[in-house]
Amino acid sequence: MKIALPSRNNNIDDHFGHCEYFTVFTVNTETKEITASETVQSPSGCGCKSNIASTLSNMGVKVMLAGNMGEGAVRVLNNSGIEVLRGCSGDVKAVALKWLEGSIKDSGDFCHAHEHGCHNE
């Protein structure tokens, strides 16, 4: 199984749509181990209007562990078969291991302020 985390300097990026890259971990949910890691460049522009959801889905990503994210991005990821858990922060590997342990739950918080303007077009 694969999980993705919007990243900046090996930490969860606070804003999904403007992360530097996505860290994609291949995980074994039975042994609770990370078996492989790769990075995927973030598309330019706003995340929910990009093709990142289909790109990650085509790679086999089933879960997105994110900091904060707008409702549109959650919907686009869900429609691509990717479950979203918001409210994550810190080192991407530590967050992935916490998720494997079952200690990460979705915060339910949506990003409402989009000062970068991509939703005002």
VEXVOZA-138393 format. One record per residue (C-alpha): residue in one letter; x negated, y, z negated. Coordinates in Angstrom, 1 decimal. Layout:
N
+--------+--------+--------+--------+
| residu |     c1 |     c2 |     c3 |
+--------+--------+--------+--------+
|      a |      X |      Y |      Z |
...
+--------+--------+--------+--------+
END
This chain:
121
+--------+--------+--------+--------+
| residu |     c1 |     c2 |     c3 |
+--------+--------+--------+--------+
|      m |    0.0 |    0.0 |    0.0 |
|      k |   -1.2 |    3.6 |    0.6 |
|      i |   -0.6 |    6.7 |   -1.4 |
|      a |   -1.4 |   10.3 |   -0.4 |
|      l |   -2.4 |   13.3 |   -2.6 |
|      p |   -2.6 |   16.9 |   -1.3 |
|      s |   -6.2 |   17.8 |   -2.3 |
|      r |   -8.7 |   20.6 |   -2.8 |
|      n |  -12.1 |   19.9 |   -4.3 |
|      n |  -11.0 |   16.4 |   -5.3 |
|      n |   -8.2 |   17.8 |   -7.3 |
|      i |   -4.4 |   17.9 |   -6.7 |
|      d |   -3.7 |   21.1 |   -4.8 |
|      d |   -1.0 |   23.1 |   -6.4 |
|      h |    0.7 |   23.8 |   -3.1 |
|      f |    1.3 |   20.8 |   -0.8 |
|      g |    1.7 |   23.0 |    2.4 |
|      h |   -1.7 |   24.7 |    2.1 |
|      c |   -4.0 |   21.9 |    0.8 |
|      e |   -7.4 |   21.5 |    2.4 |
|      y |   -6.9 |   17.8 |    3.0 |
|      f |   -5.0 |   14.8 |    1.9 |
|      t |   -6.7 |   12.0 |    0.0 |
|      v |   -5.3 |    8.7 |    1.0 |
|      f |   -5.9 |    5.7 |   -1.3 |
|      t |   -5.2 |    2.1 |   -0.4 |
|      v |   -4.0 |    0.5 |   -3.6 |
|      n |   -3.3 |   -2.9 |   -4.9 |
|      t |   -0.2 |   -2.5 |   -7.1 |
|      e |   -0.6 |   -6.0 |   -8.6 |
|      t |   -4.2 |   -5.5 |   -9.8 |
|      k |   -3.7 |   -1.7 |  -10.3 |
|      e |   -6.8 |   -1.0 |   -8.3 |
|      i |   -7.9 |    1.5 |   -5.6 |
|      t |   -9.3 |   -0.6 |   -2.8 |
|      a |  -10.2 |    2.1 |   -0.3 |
|      s |  -10.2 |    5.9 |    0.2 |
|      e |  -10.0 |    8.2 |    3.2 |
|      t |   -9.3 |   11.8 |    3.8 |
|      v |   -6.9 |   13.3 |    6.4 |
|      q |   -7.3 |   16.9 |    7.5 |
|      s |   -4.4 |   19.1 |    6.6 |
|      p |   -2.6 |   20.7 |    9.6 |
|      s |   -2.8 |   24.4 |    9.9 |
|      g |    0.3 |   26.4 |    8.9 |
|      c |    3.2 |   25.3 |    6.7 |
|      g |    3.3 |   21.7 |    5.5 |
|      c |    7.0 |   21.1 |    6.0 |
|      k |    6.9 |   22.4 |    9.5 |
|      s |    3.9 |   20.3 |   10.6 |
|      n |    3.6 |   16.7 |   11.7 |
|      i |    1.8 |   15.6 |    8.5 |
|      a |    4.8 |   13.5 |    7.3 |
|      s |    4.8 |   11.4 |   10.5 |
|      t |    1.0 |   11.2 |   10.5 |
|      l |    0.9 |    9.9 |    7.0 |
|      s |    3.8 |    7.5 |    7.5 |
|      n |    2.2 |    6.1 |   10.6 |
|      m |   -0.9 |    5.4 |    8.5 |
|      g |    1.3 |    3.4 |    6.1 |
|      v |    1.6 |    5.9 |    3.3 |
|      k |    4.6 |    5.2 |    1.0 |
|      v |    4.1 |    7.6 |   -1.9 |
|      m |    3.0 |   11.3 |   -2.1 |
|      l |    1.7 |   12.4 |   -5.5 |
|      a |    1.8 |   16.2 |   -5.4 |
|      g |    1.7 |   19.3 |   -7.6 |
|      n |    4.4 |   21.5 |   -6.3 |
|      m |    6.4 |   21.3 |   -3.1 |
|      g |    9.4 |   22.9 |   -1.5 |
|      e |   12.7 |   21.2 |   -1.0 |
|      g |   12.1 |   21.1 |    2.8 |
|      a |    8.8 |   19.3 |    2.5 |
|      v |   10.3 |   16.7 |    0.1 |
|      r |   13.2 |   16.1 |    2.6 |
|      v |   10.8 |   15.7 |    5.6 |
|      l |    8.6 |   13.3 |    3.6 |
|      n |   11.5 |   11.3 |    2.4 |
|      n |   12.9 |   11.1 |    5.9 |
|      s |    9.6 |    9.6 |    7.0 |
|      g |    9.8 |    6.9 |    4.3 |
|      i |    7.5 |    8.6 |    1.8 |
|      e |    8.6 |    8.8 |   -1.8 |
|      v |    7.5 |   12.1 |   -3.5 |
|      l |    6.5 |   12.6 |   -7.1 |
|      r |    5.9 |   16.2 |   -8.1 |
|      g |    4.3 |   17.7 |  -11.2 |
|      c |    0.9 |   16.0 |  -10.8 |
|      s |   -2.4 |   17.8 |  -11.5 |
|      g |   -6.1 |   17.1 |  -12.0 |
|      d |   -8.6 |   14.8 |  -10.4 |
|      v |   -7.0 |   12.8 |   -7.5 |
|      k |   -8.5 |    9.5 |   -8.5 |
|      a |   -7.4 |    9.9 |  -12.1 |
|      v |   -3.8 |   10.8 |  -10.9 |
|      a |   -3.7 |    7.8 |   -8.6 |
|      l |   -4.8 |    5.5 |  -11.5 |
|      k |   -2.2 |    7.0 |  -13.8 |
|      w |    0.5 |    6.3 |  -11.1 |
|      l |   -0.7 |    2.7 |  -10.8 |
|      e |   -0.3 |    2.3 |  -14.6 |
|      g |    3.3 |    3.6 |  -14.2 |
|      s |    2.8 |    6.8 |  -16.2 |
|      i |    3.6 |    9.3 |  -13.5 |
|      k |    7.2 |   10.4 |  -13.0 |
|      d |    8.7 |   13.1 |  -10.7 |
|      s |    9.0 |   16.4 |  -12.4 |
|      g |   12.0 |   17.3 |  -10.3 |
|      d |   10.7 |   20.8 |   -9.8 |
|      f |   10.9 |   22.5 |   -6.4 |
|      c |    8.7 |   25.3 |   -5.3 |
|      h |   11.1 |   28.2 |   -4.7 |
|      a |    8.7 |   31.1 |   -4.1 |
|      h |    6.9 |   31.0 |   -0.8 |
|      e |    4.8 |   34.1 |   -0.8 |
|      h |    2.8 |   32.8 |    2.2 |
|      g |    5.9 |   33.6 |    4.4 |
|      c |    6.1 |   30.5 |    6.5 |
|      h |    9.8 |   30.0 |    5.5 |
|      n |   10.8 |   33.5 |    6.6 |
|      e |   10.3 |   33.0 |   10.3 |
+--------+--------+--------+--------+
END
